[in-house]
Amino acid sequence: MLLEKDAIPQVSVGFMNEVHDEDRKIINNIYDLVIKYEQNPSHNNKINIDILFQKWFNHTVKHFTNEEKKMREFNYPKYKIHKQEHTKTLADMHLVFSEWQENKNITILKEYFVKELPKWIVDHINNMDLETAKFLDEHQ
């Protein structure tokens, strides 16, 4: 397992914690498939990664869209900065997936999931979502 439940910081808004836990589960499932592909680079294992990565991407778009909607609804003053972070993250996800699609090099995915993604999630929640959740909690 790549991300334990207690590795993900909690915020004061329940819907954000719920979606972060859904993300964590999908990410762990993709990582398991990455390890499986690394051991057996079959076409079926590649397809399974592709399907689940696309599901995660779509889930993340929905996650960010819902969060941004709440920020706009309550006139969150740092909306633009938070939105830019979301946009960059989606672009990074798309780039990693595109490189994987083009090269079929599992190291690309493994390094992203091991070296970049866990740190980004914790940093994003601690530096962006924690403050956003506090603001939303105070203004709802």
N, C-alpha and C positions, 0 to 999 in steps of 0.2 A: 504494500500500500504506500502510495506516494505521500498523500496528505491525510493525516489523522484528523479527526473531528476537532480535537482540542488545539490543533495548530492554527485554526482559523479564528481570528479575533471576533468577538461578539460586539454588536452595536446596540443602541437603545431602541431600534425599530425592528419589530418582528419580521416584516416581509423581507427586509434586507438579509437578516440572518438565515431565513428559509431559503432564499435564492442562492446565497453563498454555499449553503450545505448541498443544494442540488448541484451546483457547479463542482464542488469537491467530489461528489460521487461520480459525476460524468468524467472528470479529469482522472480519477483513480481508475475508472474502467478503461479509458483510452490508454493510460500508462500500462495497464495489464496487457492490453493488446499489443502495445509497442514491444514489451518484453517477449510476448508470445511470437511476434513476427521476427524479432531478433534471433530467436531460437529456431524458428521454422518460417523462412520467408516465402510462404505460399501465396498464391493469388487470393485465396479465400481470406487469409489473415490480413492481406493488404486491403481488400474490400471492406472488411469489418472495421479497420481503422478509419478508412475514408468515410464510411457511413456514420460512425460515432463522432468523428471530428466535425463533420457537417452538422450533426445534431447539436453538438456543443456550441459551434459557431452561432447557429440559429438561436439557441437558448441564450447565449451571451448578448446577442442583438436585442432580444426581448427584454432581458435583464436590464441592460443599459437604457433602453427606451422607456421602460417603466420608471426607473430611477430618475431619469431626466425629466419625465412628465411631472413627477412629484416635486422636483426642484423648481421647475417653472411655475407650477401651481402655487407654491408658497414663496415665490420670488427669492430663491436662495441666492445670496449675493456672490457666491463663488461658482455659480452655475457654469459660466463659460470655461473656467479652468478645469472643472470636473468633466465637462463634456469633451474638452480637448483630450483629456487622458483616455476617455472611452474611445474616442475616434482613433487615437494612436494605437491602443490595444487591439482594436479590431483589425487595423491595418497590419500589425505585427502577426496576429493570428493568421490572417489571409496570406501573408508572405511566407510564413513557415509551412502552411498547408500547400501552397503553390510549389515551393521548393521540394517538398516531399512528393507531390504529384509528378513533378518533372524528373526528379533524380532517383526516386525510390530508395533513397539512402536513409535508413532508419535512424542513423546517428543524428540527423537533423532534428527529428522529432524527439528523440531521447534527450538530447542536450537541452532543447527548449523546455521539456517537461521537468527535467531534473534541475537544471541550472538557473533558468530564468523565471518560469511560471510560479513556483512556490514563493519565491522572494517577492515577486511582483504582487501576488495576491495579498500577502501579509502587509506589504508596504502600502498598497492602495487602500486597503481597509483601514489601516492605522492612520494614514495621512489624508485620505479623502472621505471615505465613507463614515468614519467615526464622527467627524465634524459635521458632515451632511446630516447624518442620523440625529445628532444632538439638535441641530437646527430644526429639522422636521418635527422631532418630538416636542420641542418647545412651542412650535407654531401650529400644531394640529388642534 
